[in-house]
């Protein structure tokens, strides 16, 4: 069984990657977008979390078109 710390680290890695979207994380780890955001908010520094949210919003906007 994976420890929670290792699991959280893997989620942070997946979420930080621009090629991985929330659907991919949901299918592999059964976590919804809000769950991923909570994990990142707990495991990243405040500024890093803000930077990530800005990047994700741009990536999501680009994928819609």
PADREN-565831 format. One record per residue (C-alpha): x, y, z; residue in three letters. Coordinates in steps of 0.001 Angstrom, whole numbers, padded with zeros to 6 digits, always signed. Example, Ala and Ser with C-alpha at 12.3 -4.5 7.8 and 13.67 -1.06 7.14 Angstrom:
BEGIN
+012300-004500+007800ALA/+013670-001060+007140SER/
// end
This chain:
BEGIN
+000000+000000+000000UNK/+001320+003404-000963UNK/+001749+005944+001773UNK/-000344+009090+001656UNK/+002769+011281+001281UNK/+003960+009396-001808UNK/+000446+009395-003245UNK/+000117+013167-002755UNK/+003510+013696-004368UNK/+002387+011707-007426UNK/-000805+013750-007707UNK/+001173+016995-007491UNK/+003485+015757-010261UNK/+000591+014769-012501UNK/-001287+018011-011915UNK/+001802+020154-012490UNK/+002363+018565-015906UNK/+000592+020537-018625UNK/-000047+017388-020652UNK/-002133+015767-017903UNK/-005644+017070-017436UNK/-008142+016483-014642UNK/-009901+013749-016607UNK/-006686+011732-016777UNK/-006181+012070-013025UNK/-009783+011070-012411UNK/-009461+007904-014493UNK/-006139+006818-012962UNK/-006630+007910-009340UNK/-010394+008419-008999UNK/-009972+012035-007853UNK/-012215+014841-009021UNK/-010903+018283-009935UNK/-011802+019715-006520UNK/-009945+016890-004767UNK/-006827+017553-006825UNK/-007007+021260-006022UNK/-007260+020489-002294UNK/-004232+018191-002434UNK/-002179+020782-004265UNK/-003268+023557-001939UNK/-002092+021489+001045UNK/+001189+020386-000524UNK/+002405+023474-002365UNK/+003555+026809-001103UNK/+000905+029488-001456UNK/+002621+031280-004335UNK/+003282+028010-006177UNK/-000379+027095-005867UNK/-001424+030485-007289UNK/+000994+030109-010209UNK/-000325+026597-010881UNK/-003960+027800-010869UNK/-003143+030532-013386UNK/-001367+028030-015651UNK/-004206+025541-015428UNK/-006802+028147-016297UNK/-004825+029027-019440UNK/-004385+025375-020398UNK/-008092+024664-019909UNK/-008997+027715-022036UNK/-006675+026543-024835UNK/-008088+022998-024858UNK/-011653+024209-025365UNK/-010880+025399-028877UNK/
// end
